[in-house]
Amino acid sequence: VQLQASGGGFVRAGDSLRLSCAASGRTSSAYVMGWFRQAPGKERDFVAAVTWSGGSTNYADSVKGRFIISRDNAKNMVYLQMISLKPEDTAVYYCAAGSNIRMWFSDRGKTSPDEYAYWGQGTLVTVSS
């Protein structure tokens, strides 16, 4: 599975932004799609994940109520709609895919970068105060 993230940019606090992730290759094996982010000097953190059907989602506490993850399997796309952005949301955002369906059955499976086998190149989001 190949992933290409886009949509990052420079915005002000309170603004909205939508990230997109285009998937290609063996997308049928991408049972779980996720977004992670990495701020300068920090570890890569989980942001949100969605199952193949799009019927189940999971969010980091820091983004609940502000970010929405969705996927369009017909277009092989995953989106991250972000509203009420804060300066602390500034990071490089990565989309990722996991091919182990059992990863959804545990918190670690959904949120650990180690559980995701495929990664995109990242897109930078900068939120000014």
N, C-alpha and C positions, 0 to 999 in steps of 0.2 A: 504494500500500500504506500503510495506517495502522497504527501500532503503539502499544500501550498497555502500559507496564511496571508491575509491581506486586510487592509482597512485601518491600520494604525494611523496615528497622527498626533498633532499637537492641539489640545483643547483646553478650555478653562474649567475650573471647578464648577460643577453643576451641569455641565454639558453632557451630551449623549454621543455615543459612537457605536457603530456596529462592525464587528470583526467577522470575516468570512474565512472559511477553510475549504479549499477544493481538494477532493480526494480522487485519486485515480489508481488504476491497477486492480488488485483483488479486493475491491471495496466490500464485497459480500462477507468477507471475513472480519470486517471492522465492527465487532459486536458492541463495543463501547467506544464512544468518541469523547474526548475531553479537552479542556482548555487549562493550561497552566500558565504561570507568569513568574518572571524572575527579575527582581530589582537589582540594581548594581550592588555587588558585594554580598548578595543574599542567595539563599538556596532557591531552587525552583519549587514553587508552591502550587498546590491544587487550587483551581478556581471553580470549575463546573464540569459535569459529565452527563452524558445522555446515552440511553440504550439504543440498540439498532432500530427498534420500532418508534423511538421517540416518546414512548409512553412513560418512561421513568427518567427522572432527572435527580441530580445531587449537586449541592452547592457548598462552597466554603462559607462559614458563618459571616465572614467579612463582606461578602457580596450578596447575601440573601436579601431579596426584596429590591435589589438594584440591577442585577444581571439576570438575563434569561438566555439559556442555551436551547437551541433547536437544531433539527437536522431535516434535510430534504433529500431523501434517498433517491428520488427520481433524478435529481440533479447532482447527486454525490457531493452535497454541500453541508457544512455545519456552520452555524452562526452563533455569535455571542453578542447579544444586544446589551449594551451597558448604558445605564442612565445615572443621573446624579453622581457623576464621576468626582472623585476626590484626589488630591495630590498623592495620597498614599497608594492610589491605583497605578501610579506610574511604574512601568515595567515593560520588558519584552514579553509579549504574549505568544505562547506556542500552542498549536493544536496537536493532538496526539490520538492515536488509535490503538485499541487493544483487541486482540483476537481470541482471548480466553473468555468465554461466556461466564465462567464461574467467578470472574473478577468482580462481577456486580454484587455478589452475595456477601461481601465483607466490606467494611469501611476501608481497610487497607487496599483492597483490590480496586476500589473506585478512585482512591485519592493518591496512591503512591506512584510517583513517576516510574518506578521500577517495573510496575505492572503493565505499562504501555510499551508496545514493541515498535511503534512507528511514530516518527516525529516530523513536523514541518520545520521550516527555517526560522520562524518567529517574526513578529511584527511589533514595532515599538509604539507604545502609547505613552504620551507625556501629558500630564495634567498639571496645569499651573494654578496657583492659588490666587 
